[in-house]
Amino acid sequence: MSNQNTKIVLLLGGISSEREVSKESGKSIYNALVALGYDVKIIDPGYGLNQPDKPDDFFAADDFAEIKKGNILDSIQREEFEKADLVFLGLHGKYGEDGIIQSLLELKGLKYTGSNVRASAVAMDKNLSKILFEQVSVQTPEWFVVDESEIDEEYIVERINGSVGYPCVIKPNDSGSTIGLTICKSESAVMPALKKAAELSKKILAEKFIAGRELTVGILDDNPLPVLEIVPKKGFYDYEAKYGEGMSDYIVPAEIPEQLAKKMQTEALAAHNALGCSVYSRVDFRLSPENEYYCLEVNNLPGMTSHSLVPMMAEAVGISFAELIDRIVKLSLR
């Protein structure tokens, strides 16, 4: 099937806290798909049946209509899906990466980009992901998880003191882009961090903080891409450092020993496979001053913005952004 005869529905926006990032990813993906000659229609699940007519309106800062959870089901009923050969998922966060939209698309018999329902749900659940990492001997920082009903300062502080220690990372169990994440250096920071994380998730993860460097490895068709190092210009790699223009530097390939890079690539693929991911993903690590690496999480729908890491890693091995998008499409149609 030629590109011009391949009908693609691009999903972007959605209703998660990562809506704006998704719109930015979606714009880059849309431009690449159009340049490649695909027949592309855009749908924003946040809008339901009432969708904009012009592509640029999907990327605008101001929303076209009211964003509601119930709109997701309505949006899937639109006629654009009836003739679609593929749904390209440009969504991030809840109701995009967690298996919900994937299950709805499968019920309609549609193919989509990225991992299947189970792998998407597992990758979004940081606690379950870390359990599976340990089962395949992928080292991950020590952690524990608590339910929102267990948020008691004395109890949580006692658990931190007895296990992960300080500094520690407190974050929502099923959110991305470091939204809701806090690095706690002392007991006084714990309760505000728990409340912040609880706004986004019913489960909160407390994790040992690994001092050192921020590294990541992309996976494309079961092949690890070069290791990339992220160097935030201030603080840690938070939302501002990820998406703010010029807030971080990126080094690819990372300046680490070749044998270490190969081991991290092997570990990244093991983590990707442990969760059952397919087509593409991004696996995030921390590297200690002693060159010990710890897997943090797998992103099953990594960002595709101008600041995004998988496109940078792909470019380092001669894969342009357009070619990356084309490969994702063709791999997903297999």
N, C-alpha and C positions, 0 to 999 in steps of 0.2 A: 504494500500500500504506500503510495507516495505521500509526502507530507501534506500536500494541498487537499488530499482526499481523507486525511485523518482529522476527525472532529474532536476537539478537546474542550472540555469545560474546565476553566481555571477557578478554583475556590480560593478566596482571600478574605481578609477582614475578620469575620466571625464575631464572637461575643466575649472572648477571653481578655485578660489584662494585657495580652500581647497583640491586641487588635492593630495598633498603629504600625508595629514592626511587620506584621503580616501584610499590611497594605503596601509597605515599602518592598518587601520580598516579592509580592504579587506583581508590582509594577515592573520589576526587573525581569521576572519570569515571562510576563506578557510580552514585553518588547522582544525578548529572545525568541519566543514561540512564533510571533508574527514575522520576524526576520527570517526564521527558518521555513516559513511558508505554510505553517499549520493553520487550519480553520479553527479559530479560538473564540469562545464565548466566556464572559466573566460572570460569576455569580458570587454575591456576598451573602453567606448564610444568615448574617445578622439582620438582613433586610426582608427576608421571607419572600413572598410573591411579588412584592413591589421593588423592582430593581431599576437602576439607572439605565438610560438608553445609550449614553456615551461612555466609552472606556475611561476617560479622564475623571469622570465623576466618581468612579470607584476608588481612585487614589487621593481624592481631595481630603484636606484636613477636616472639613466639616462633614458630618454624616448626612447622607441623602434622606434618611428616614429614621424612625425610632428603632433602636437596637433592642431586641427582645429574645430571650431563650427560645420561646415558642416558635419563633420565625425559622429556626433551623429545619424543622419538619416540613414547613410550608415550602421553603426554598427548594428542597429536594424533589418536590412535585412539579417543578417548572418543566416546560416542554424541551428546554435545551438538553436535558439529560436523556431524553428518549432516543436521540440519534447519536449520542456521544460514544466515541470509541475508547476514550480515556478521560478520567477526571484527574487533573493535576492539582495536588494539594499544596497550596501556598499558605495554609493556615498554621498558626502556632498556638501552643497552650491548650487549655481545656476546650473540649468539644472540637478539637482540631487534631491534636497529637495523641489523644488518649483512647482511641478506638471507637468513640461514639460515632463520628461521621463515617468512619470506615465501615462500621456495621450497617449503617443505613444504606451506604452505596452497595454493599454486598447483597443486601436484601433486594435491591433493584437489578442485580446481576451486572454491575458496572465494574470495570477495572479502574484502578487508581494508582498513583505513584506512592512509593515508600513501602513501609512494612504493613503486614496484615493486622487484623483486629487484635489478636492476642499479643503480638509483639509490641504494637503501639501502646496497649494498656499497660504492659509490663514496663516498658521504657519510661512511661510517665510516672510510674510508681517507684520513687527512689528507694524506698525500703526494700521492696521486692527485688528490684534490680540488684541491689547490693548483696542480698541473700544468694541470688543466682551467680553473681561474680565469685563469691566465695566457693561455690560448688565446683567451679571450673578453675580454681586457684588463681583468679585475678585479684590482686591485692587492692583493697579499698579501705579508706580510713575507718577506724572504729566508730560505731554509732549506736544510737538507740532511737526509737520512735515512740511518741505519746499521742494519745487521742486528745481532742480539744476538751473533753470532759475531765481529763487528768491534769489540766493546767493548774497546778498548785506550786507556788514558788518554792516552798520548803522541800517538797518532794523532788522537783526537777533539779534544784541546786544540789541536793544530796546525790542524785544519780550522776550529775555532771562531775562532782567531786570524786565519786567512786569509780568513774570510768573514763570519759573522754577528756576531762580536765579543761584548763584554760590555756590559751584562747580556744574557743569552740565556735562552730558554725551552727546557727539555728535557722532553719528554712522550712518553707512549706513542703510537704511530701510530694505534691503533684502540681508544681508550678515551674515555669521556666524563666529564662532571661534574668536570673538572679533577683527577680521581683520578690519582695518579702524576706530577703536574706539579710542576716545580721551576723557579724563576727563579734562575739562577746569576749571581752578581755577580763571581765570580773563578774562577780555575782550580781552587782547592781544593774548590769545590762540585760540580765536574763529575762525578767518579767516583761519589759517593753518589747523584747525580741519575740517572745512567745505570742504576745497579743498581736503583733504585726504579722507574724506568719499565720496565725489563726484566722485572720481576715480573708485568707486565700485558700485555706485547706483545713479539713477536719482532722488531719494528721500532721504532726510537726516532727521534723527530724532534727536531732542534735548530733553533731558529727565532730570528731577531732579535727582541729585545724592543722593542716600540714604547711609549715613554713616553706618557702621556696619559690619555684617558678611555675608558671601557668602554661601547660602544653596541651595540644590537642592533635588528634589523628582522624582524618576523614577516611571513610570506607566507600568504595565505589565498585559495585559488582564483585564483592568478595576480595577486592584488592585494596590494601592499605595505601593511602596517599602519603606524601612526606610529612614528617612531624613538624608542626608549626608552633612557635612560641609567641605568646601574647605578652607584651610589656606595657601595662597601664602606666600612664604618665603621672598618676597620683592614686594613692590608696590601692584598692584591689579591683579586680575586673567586674565591676558592678554594671548596672543598666546604663549609666552615663558613659562609662568607659567603653561599653560594647557598641553603643549607637551614636554617641557624640562624635562629631567630625573632629579628627585629629586627637582624640583622647587616649589612644593606645597606638603603640608601634607593633608591627608584626614581622617576625623573622621566619622565613621558610626557604629552605629547610632550617630547622632549629640548629643552633650551634651547640651540639652535644656530640659525644663520641659516636661513631658510626654503629658500633655494636649495641650501644644503648638505644639508639634510634630503631634499630632492627627489632630489638626485644620489645620496645613499646608498640611498634607496628603489629607484631605478633599478638601482644596482649590486647590491643585494640580490636583486632579481628576476633579474638576469643570472646571478648565482651559482647561484641556485635552479634556473634553467633549464639552466645548463651541466652540472649533475650529473644532469639528467633528473628532478628531484623533482616531485611532484604533490600536490594537495590542500592540504597545509600544511607549513610548515617554519619554522625560525628561523635567521637569518643573523647571525653575530657579527662585530663590528668593533672595532678600536682607532682612536681619533682622536687624532692628534698635536697638540701645542700650536700647530702651524702650520696646523691644520685639514685635514691630509692623512689620509685614512681608508684603512685596510688591512683586508681581509677575512681573518678567521681560519679560519672553518669554517661549514658548514651542518649544522644539526641536523634530521634528517629525521623524528624522533619527539620533538619538544620536550616538556619537562615540562608536566604538567597539575596541579601541586600548588597549594596556597594561596600559595606563593612564586613561582609560575611566571610567565614573562614574556609569552608569547603571550596568555594570558587577560587580562593587564593592558593590553596593546596593543589587544586587541579591545574591551575595556571602554571605552577612550578614544574609540572611534568608535561607542559605543552598542550594542555586541554583548555581551550577558550571557554568563556562563560556559555556562549551559544552551543558549543559542542557538548558541554556538560549537561545542559538542559536537554539536548537532543538524545544523549545517551540515556538519561533518566527516562525519557519518554519511551524509547525503544526497548529498554530493559523491562519497563512496566507492562509493555504490550506483549511480551513473550508468553 
